[in-house]
Amino acid sequence: MDADEVLSTTRAVRKRLDPDREVPESLIRECVTLALQAPAGSNLPRTRFVVVRDPARRAAVADIYSDIYLSSYRASAGYIGRVEVAGEEAAEVQRRTAGSADALERALHEVGTIVIACLDGVRLDGSPAFTSASMLGGVLPATWSFMLAARARGLGTCWTTMHLAREKDVAEVLGIPYESVQQVCLTPLAFTRGEKFGPARRPEAEQVIHWDGWDATKPAAPPVSGIAAS
Ligand SMILES: Cc1cc2nc3c(=O)[nH]c(=O)nc-3n(C[C@H](O)[C@H](O)[C@H](O)COP(=O)(O)O)c2cc1C
């Protein structure tokens, strides 16, 4: 796979995670090694990957995800299956994504590896935008690189933040020091059933490029809603 193919086919994999093929530790190390090539503020990598393989701990993390998904998120206005989009084609994509998100809630209990990317050294609760952007900007590129490296090795991932509604509980399960380490993203990691994935439907480049400054005629993003808004 060349770079463009990896970049355009790294999907949120939920229904095609194979729980029956164990992911070797060596592959996880390779993905992390590549992830650490991402930029980091002050050239100080603060990204940490908590790789959860222990069955009891995995189950506890998956239970927390399910609890939030089923008791808060699925009933909320922000549930992906309830978000209004223009056009039948886009609506069909949203319906499919909702079915897929529902499937992940179940799949998380089956996959052998869950990875939680963390920011080590600071919590951003109430931090100024400059601090948040600088600190998160040191973790998000590495986390996405991890996922791209995984895709190039036949592994599937799915970026999620749902569990952060109960971040402290997950920190307790995994012994993560909540006061100084902020969890940023949780992903399953598993071989995919089949390796063929395609590009997703996305806005045209021209819709999101603001040439020479902000262009108010370009489509605005929708307001933030759902449990992440509170
Ligand atoms: C910040 C962020 C948070 C997300 N949280 C969740 C989540 O909690 N659960 C989930 O199933 N998917 C989650 N997703 C995955 C998105 O739903 C997914 O990226 C989107 O549907 C596009 O998927 P595609 O790239 O396969 O088209 C999240 C993605 C991002 C970037």
The ligand as a Gaussian input file, in Angstrom:
#p B3LYP/6-31G(d) Opt

LIG

0 1
 C      -12.618000      12.624000      18.096000
 C      -13.358000      11.415000      17.600000
 C      -14.194000      10.731000      18.478000
 C      -14.866000       9.584000      18.056000
 N      -15.610000       8.873000      18.959000
 C      -16.197000       7.721000      18.582000
 C      -16.848000       6.905000      19.540000
 O      -16.856000       7.221000      20.735000
 N      -17.418000       5.757000      19.107000
 C      -17.370000       5.358000      17.797000
 O      -17.916000       4.299000      17.467000
 N      -16.734000       6.098000      16.877000
 C      -16.123000       7.254000      17.233000
 N      -15.428000       8.000000      16.320000
 C      -15.282000       7.500000      14.941000
 C      -16.106000       8.308000      13.952000
 O      -17.441000       7.993000      14.100000
 C      -15.572000       7.970000      12.562000
 O      -14.311000       8.562000      12.438000
 C      -16.466000       8.459000      11.473000
 O      -17.667000       7.761000      11.511000
 C      -15.830000       8.291000      10.110000
 O      -15.566000       6.959000       9.859000
 P      -14.858000       6.542000       8.512000
 O      -13.515000       7.190000       8.525000
 O      -14.759000       5.052000       8.538000
 O      -15.683000       7.084000       7.385000
 C      -14.729000       9.126000      16.717000
 C      -13.873000       9.819000      15.847000
 C      -13.179000      10.924000      16.288000
 C      -12.215000      11.612000      15.345000

